[in-house]
């Protein structure tokens, strides 16, 4: 079961209602700002994950060369 499994039970009307509530809370001008910030955060997270994975792979290669 996925973490976001509850989205399977949502219909089109529910999604539209959620979007309207978000518009009311943040306003139309703030939503692009929030989306850009979210995009930057996701990009930084992916870059950090990729960097850690490369470091681990490099460490494994170095260990195999020493053996």
DRENSERO-635372 format. One line per field, with one value per atom (N, C-alpha, C, O): residue number from 1; chain; atom name; x, y, z. Coordinates in Angstrom, 3 decimals, always signed. Each point is the difference from the previous one (the first is absolute). Example, Ala and Ser with C-alpha at 12.3 -4.5 7.8 and 13.67 -1.06 7.14 Angstrom:
<pts>
resi	c(1 / 1 / 1 / 1 / 2 / 2 / 2 / 2)
chain	c(A / A / A / A / A / A / A / A)
name	c(N / CA / C / O / N / CA / C / O)
u	c(+13.190 / -0.890 / +0.900 / +1.036 / -1.386 / +0.820 / -0.770 / +0.509)
v	c(-5.690 / +1.190 / +1.200 / -0.019 / +1.069 / +1.190 / +1.090 / +1.108)
w	c(+7.800 / +0.000 / +0.000 / +0.665 / -1.385 / +0.060 / +0.730 / +0.169)
</pts>
This chain:
<pts>
resi	c(1 / 1 / 1 / 1 / 2 / 2 / 2 / 2 / 3 / 3 / 3 / 3 / 4 / 4 / 4 / 4 / 5 / 5 / 5 / 5 / 6 / 6 / 6 / 6 / 7 / 7 / 7 / 7 / 8 / 8 / 8 / 8 / 9 / 9 / 9 / 9 / 10 / 10 / 10 / 10 / 11 / 11 / 11 / 11 / 12 / 12 / 12 / 12 / 13 / 13 / 13 / 13 / 14 / 14 / 14 / 14 / 15 / 15 / 15 / 15 / 16 / 16 / 16 / 16 / 17 / 17 / 17 / 17 / 18 / 18 / 18 / 18 / 19 / 19 / 19 / 19 / 20 / 20 / 20 / 20 / 21 / 21 / 21 / 21 / 22 / 22 / 22 / 22 / 23 / 23 / 23 / 23 / 24 / 24 / 24 / 24 / 25 / 25 / 25 / 25 / 26 / 26 / 26 / 26 / 27 / 27 / 27 / 27 / 28 / 28 / 28 / 28 / 29 / 29 / 29 / 29 / 30 / 30 / 30 / 30 / 31 / 31 / 31 / 31 / 32 / 32 / 32 / 32 / 33 / 33 / 33 / 33 / 34 / 34 / 34 / 34 / 35 / 35 / 35 / 35 / 36 / 36 / 36 / 36 / 37 / 37 / 37 / 37 / 38 / 38 / 38 / 38 / 39 / 39 / 39 / 39 / 40 / 40 / 40 / 40 / 41 / 41 / 41 / 41 / 42 / 42 / 42 / 42 / 43 / 43 / 43 / 43 / 44 / 44 / 44 / 44 / 45 / 45 / 45 / 45 / 46 / 46 / 46 / 46 / 47 / 47 / 47 / 47 / 48 / 48 / 48 / 48 / 49 / 49 / 49 / 49 / 50 / 50 / 50 / 50 / 51 / 51 / 51 / 51 / 52 / 52 / 52 / 52 / 53 / 53 / 53 / 53 / 54 / 54 / 54 / 54 / 55 / 55 / 55 / 55 / 56 / 56 / 56 / 56 / 57 / 57 / 57 / 57 / 58 / 58 / 58 / 58 / 59 / 59 / 59 / 59 / 60 / 60 / 60 / 60 / 61 / 61 / 61 / 61 / 62 / 62 / 62 / 62 / 63 / 63 / 63 / 63 / 64 / 64 / 64 / 64 / 65 / 65 / 65 / 65 / 66 / 66 / 66 / 66 / 67 / 67 / 67 / 67)
chain	c(A / A / A / A / A / A / A / A / A / A / A / A / A / A / A / A / A / A / A / A / A / A / A / A / A / A / A / A / A / A / A / A / A / A / A / A / A / A / A / A / A / A / A / A / A / A / A / A / A / A / A / A / A / A / A / A / A / A / A / A / A / A / A / A / A / A / A / A / A / A / A / A / A / A / A / A / A / A / A / A / A / A / A / A / A / A / A / A / A / A / A / A / A / A / A / A / A / A / A / A / A / A / A / A / A / A / A / A / A / A / A / A / A / A / A / A / A / A / A / A / A / A / A / A / A / A / A / A / A / A / A / A / A / A / A / A / A / A / A / A / A / A / A / A / A / A / A / A / A / A / A / A / A / A / A / A / A / A / A / A / A / A / A / A / A / A / A / A / A / A / A / A / A / A / A / A / A / A / A / A / A / A / A / A / A / A / A / A / A / A / A / A / A / A / A / A / A / A / A / A / A / A / A / A / A / A / A / A / A / A / A / A / A / A / A / A / A / A / A / A / A / A / A / A / A / A / A / A / A / A / A / A / A / A / A / A / A / A / A / A / A / A / A / A / A / A / A / A / A / A / A / A / A / A / A / A / A / A / A / A / A / A / A / A / A / A / A / A)
name	c(N / CA / C / O / N / CA / C / O / N / CA / C / O / N / CA / C / O / N / CA / C / O / N / CA / C / O / N / CA / C / O / N / CA / C / O / N / CA / C / O / N / CA / C / O / N / CA / C / O / N / CA / C / O / N / CA / C / O / N / CA / C / O / N / CA / C / O / N / CA / C / O / N / CA / C / O / N / CA / C / O / N / CA / C / O / N / CA / C / O / N / CA / C / O / N / CA / C / O / N / CA / C / O / N / CA / C / O / N / CA / C / O / N / CA / C / O / N / CA / C / O / N / CA / C / O / N / CA / C / O / N / CA / C / O / N / CA / C / O / N / CA / C / O / N / CA / C / O / N / CA / C / O / N / CA / C / O / N / CA / C / O / N / CA / C / O / N / CA / C / O / N / CA / C / O / N / CA / C / O / N / CA / C / O / N / CA / C / O / N / CA / C / O / N / CA / C / O / N / CA / C / O / N / CA / C / O / N / CA / C / O / N / CA / C / O / N / CA / C / O / N / CA / C / O / N / CA / C / O / N / CA / C / O / N / CA / C / O / N / CA / C / O / N / CA / C / O / N / CA / C / O / N / CA / C / O / N / CA / C / O / N / CA / C / O / N / CA / C / O / N / CA / C / O / N / CA / C / O / N / CA / C / O / N / CA / C / O / N / CA / C / O / N / CA / C / O / N / CA / C / O)
u	c(+0.842 / -0.842 / +0.883 / +0.961 / -1.294 / +0.805 / -0.431 / -1.092 / +1.964 / -0.293 / -1.163 / -0.806 / +0.722 / -1.044 / -1.150 / -0.628 / +0.348 / -1.052 / -1.388 / -0.907 / +0.720 / -1.325 / -0.420 / -1.183 / +2.113 / -0.358 / -0.821 / -0.716 / +0.813 / -0.760 / -1.498 / -0.796 / +0.411 / -1.419 / -0.584 / -1.189 / +2.002 / -0.472 / -0.554 / +0.574 / -1.692 / -0.588 / +0.383 / +0.721 / -1.199 / +0.297 / -0.535 / +0.655 / -1.832 / -0.591 / +0.819 / +0.141 / +0.394 / +0.823 / +1.288 / +0.435 / +0.154 / +1.249 / -0.258 / +0.788 / -1.873 / -0.346 / -0.252 / +0.416 / -1.086 / -0.256 / +1.312 / +0.155 / +0.774 / +1.297 / +0.741 / +0.589 / -0.613 / +0.668 / -0.623 / +0.719 / -2.030 / -0.676 / +0.376 / +0.205 / -0.117 / +0.392 / +1.430 / +0.283 / +0.605 / +1.379 / +0.036 / +0.739 / -1.527 / -0.070 / -0.487 / +0.532 / -1.528 / -0.526 / +1.010 / +0.112 / +0.613 / +0.953 / +1.221 / +0.433 / +0.124 / +1.260 / -0.153 / +0.861 / -1.910 / -0.168 / +0.714 / +0.954 / -1.431 / +0.526 / +1.434 / +0.758 / -0.371 / +1.347 / +1.054 / +1.146 / -1.511 / +0.974 / +0.230 / +1.046 / -1.976 / +0.114 / +1.215 / +0.717 / -0.445 / +1.220 / +1.276 / +0.960 / -0.964 / +1.140 / +0.213 / +1.123 / -2.207 / +0.074 / +0.453 / +0.782 / -1.267 / +0.380 / +1.485 / +0.679 / -0.171 / +1.431 / +0.838 / +0.995 / -1.397 / +0.726 / -0.018 / +1.010 / -2.151 / -0.118 / +0.881 / +0.662 / -0.653 / +0.838 / +1.479 / +0.746 / -0.326 / +1.403 / +0.359 / +1.070 / -1.967 / +0.247 / +0.126 / +0.886 / -1.761 / +0.054 / +1.283 / +0.633 / -0.244 / +1.231 / +1.222 / +0.875 / -0.810 / +1.114 / +0.045 / +1.076 / -2.233 / -0.068 / +0.521 / +0.770 / -1.192 / +0.451 / +1.508 / +0.688 / -0.173 / +1.439 / +0.778 / +1.027 / -1.510 / +0.684 / -0.038 / +0.992 / -2.118 / -0.129 / +0.953 / +0.659 / -0.589 / +0.889 / +1.465 / +0.792 / -0.439 / +1.364 / +0.380 / +1.105 / -2.006 / +0.260 / +0.164 / +0.884 / -1.733 / +0.083 / +1.338 / +0.622 / -0.174 / +1.288 / +1.146 / +0.940 / -1.005 / +1.031 / +0.069 / +1.088 / -2.245 / -0.035 / +0.578 / +0.768 / -1.144 / +0.515 / +1.510 / +0.716 / -0.235 / +1.431 / +0.736 / +1.074 / -1.651 / +0.594 / +0.074 / +0.991 / -2.030 / +0.005 / +1.069 / +0.670 / -0.515 / +1.017 / +1.393 / +0.856 / -0.618 / +1.293 / +0.290 / +1.136 / -2.143 / +0.170 / +0.366 / +0.848 / -1.495 / +0.289 / +1.416 / +0.650 / -0.163 / +1.357 / +1.041 / +1.064 / -1.353 / +0.924 / +0.099 / +1.045 / -2.145 / -0.019 / +0.717 / +0.099)
v	c(-1.184 / +1.184 / +1.242 / +0.093 / +0.843 / +1.214 / +1.014 / -0.082 / +1.026 / +1.052 / +0.864 / +0.453 / -0.229 / +0.853 / -0.818 / +0.411 / -1.539 / -0.884 / +0.599 / -0.432 / +1.428 / +0.603 / +0.773 / +0.308 / +0.021 / +0.711 / -0.876 / +0.512 / -1.816 / -0.900 / +0.136 / -0.227 / +0.592 / +0.096 / +1.376 / +0.224 / +0.697 / +1.363 / +0.124 / -0.512 / +1.197 / +0.246 / +1.378 / +0.742 / -0.410 / +1.299 / +1.163 / +1.037 / -1.200 / +1.065 / +0.302 / +1.159 / -2.189 / +0.188 / +0.750 / +0.869 / -1.213 / +0.659 / +1.470 / +0.861 / -0.568 / +1.399 / +0.776 / +1.152 / -1.762 / +0.657 / +0.308 / +1.084 / -2.013 / +0.218 / +1.146 / +0.845 / -0.810 / +1.087 / +1.346 / +0.985 / -0.926 / +1.253 / +0.457 / +1.192 / -2.113 / +0.335 / +0.545 / +0.973 / -1.587 / +0.486 / +1.402 / +0.860 / -0.627 / +1.344 / +1.025 / +1.108 / -1.467 / +0.920 / +0.278 / +1.132 / -2.149 / +0.170 / +0.810 / +0.883 / -1.171 / +0.618 / +1.122 / +0.877 / -0.877 / +1.011 / -0.410 / -0.778 / +1.315 / -0.388 / +0.472 / -0.641 / +1.738 / +0.529 / -0.815 / -0.070 / -0.539 / -0.736 / -1.425 / -0.578 / +0.002 / -1.397 / -0.245 / -0.973 / +1.798 / -0.236 / +0.100 / -0.740 / +1.654 / +0.145 / -1.289 / -0.488 / -0.043 / -1.234 / -1.166 / -0.842 / +0.791 / -1.087 / +0.076 / -1.025 / +2.240 / +0.151 / -0.457 / -0.704 / +1.103 / -0.416 / -1.504 / -0.603 / +0.004 / -1.459 / -0.681 / -0.994 / +1.528 / -0.551 / +0.076 / -0.953 / +2.089 / +0.153 / -1.000 / -0.608 / +0.444 / -0.940 / -1.427 / -0.737 / +0.345 / -1.349 / -0.192 / -1.053 / +2.069 / -0.090 / -0.144 / -0.823 / +1.611 / -0.094 / -1.369 / -0.563 / +0.034 / -1.323 / -1.070 / -0.873 / +0.943 / -0.978 / +0.103 / -1.018 / +2.246 / +0.197 / -0.569 / -0.651 / +0.893 / -0.506 / -1.530 / -0.639 / +0.060 / -1.456 / -0.587 / -1.007 / +1.642 / -0.474 / +0.101 / -0.903 / +1.978 / +0.197 / -1.073 / -0.542 / +0.246 / -1.034 / -1.359 / -0.773 / +0.482 / -1.278 / -0.118 / -1.062 / +2.145 / -0.019 / -0.203 / -0.739 / +1.387 / -0.169 / -1.447 / -0.548 / -0.062 / -1.391 / -0.937 / -0.908 / +1.135 / -0.844 / +0.166 / -0.976 / +2.205 / +0.258 / -0.694 / -0.567 / +0.614 / -0.673 / -1.502 / -0.623 / +0.028 / -1.434 / -0.370 / -1.025 / +1.869 / -0.254 / +0.072 / -0.826 / +1.813 / +0.154 / -1.203 / -0.471 / -0.027 / -1.146 / -1.246 / -0.784 / +0.597 / -1.160 / +0.073 / -1.032 / +2.237 / +0.151 / -0.335 / -0.525 / +0.819 / -0.263 / -1.492 / -0.484 / -0.255 / -1.444 / -0.735 / -1.225)
w	c(+0.000 / +0.000 / +0.000 / +0.763 / -1.614 / -0.095 / +1.043 / +0.562 / -0.321 / +0.968 / -0.464 / +0.811 / -2.108 / -0.550 / -0.566 / -0.976 / +1.563 / -0.467 / +0.093 / -0.711 / +1.582 / +0.148 / -1.241 / -0.144 / -0.765 / -1.226 / -0.938 / -0.861 / +1.022 / -0.857 / +0.235 / -0.912 / +2.114 / +0.331 / -0.288 / +0.230 / -0.727 / -0.242 / -1.410 / -0.961 / +0.861 / -1.300 / -0.515 / +0.666 / -1.833 / -0.611 / +0.817 / +0.107 / +0.465 / +0.814 / +1.241 / +0.390 / +0.227 / +1.201 / -0.324 / +0.755 / -1.872 / -0.398 / -0.304 / +0.392 / -1.077 / -0.300 / +1.281 / +0.117 / +0.836 / +1.285 / +0.724 / +0.562 / -0.572 / +0.642 / -0.680 / +0.675 / -1.994 / -0.734 / +0.337 / +0.170 / -0.071 / +0.360 / +1.410 / +0.229 / +0.699 / +1.368 / +0.020 / +0.699 / -1.453 / -0.075 / -0.593 / +0.481 / -1.514 / -0.593 / +1.014 / +0.069 / +0.709 / +0.999 / +1.112 / +0.470 / -0.055 / +1.090 / -0.413 / +0.740 / -1.907 / -0.389 / -1.012 / -0.069 / -0.701 / -1.030 / -1.275 / +0.024 / -1.133 / -1.316 / -0.201 / -0.729 / +1.353 / -0.203 / +0.745 / -0.443 / +1.555 / +0.818 / -0.483 / +0.295 / -1.015 / -0.410 / -0.905 / +0.235 / -1.253 / -0.793 / +0.843 / -0.219 / +1.176 / +0.907 / +0.803 / +0.128 / +0.402 / +0.770 / -0.874 / +0.442 / -1.668 / -0.913 / -0.345 / -0.058 / -0.171 / -0.286 / +1.185 / -0.169 / +1.357 / +1.197 / +0.184 / +0.362 / -0.610 / +0.095 / -1.043 / +0.296 / -1.514 / -1.064 / +0.349 / -0.220 / +0.766 / +0.410 / +1.091 / -0.030 / +0.987 / +1.085 / -0.500 / +0.434 / -1.338 / -0.563 / -0.793 / +0.087 / -0.864 / -0.785 / +0.905 / -0.270 / +1.333 / +0.939 / +0.671 / +0.198 / +0.147 / +0.616 / -0.959 / +0.400 / -1.667 / -0.989 / -0.206 / -0.079 / -0.008 / -0.177 / +1.177 / -0.189 / +1.395 / +1.191 / +0.024 / +0.350 / -0.715 / -0.042 / -1.028 / +0.258 / -1.429 / -1.053 / +0.444 / -0.268 / +0.933 / +0.479 / +1.033 / -0.044 / +0.953 / +1.006 / -0.663 / +0.369 / -1.346 / -0.702 / -0.730 / +0.022 / -0.671 / -0.701 / +0.981 / -0.294 / +1.457 / +1.016 / +0.489 / +0.180 / +0.033 / +0.442 / -1.059 / +0.317 / -1.576 / -1.078 / -0.138 / -0.223 / +0.355 / -0.076 / +1.149 / -0.198 / +1.385 / +1.141 / -0.190 / +0.382 / -0.969 / -0.273 / -1.025 / +0.133 / -1.158 / -1.014 / +0.608 / -0.316 / +1.193 / +0.659 / +0.886 / +0.051 / +0.644 / +0.879 / -0.794 / +0.425 / -1.593 / -0.833 / -0.564 / -0.161 / -0.140 / -0.529 / +1.065 / -0.327 / +1.595 / +1.094 / +0.287 / +0.436 / -0.682 / +0.296 / -1.056 / +0.059)
</pts>
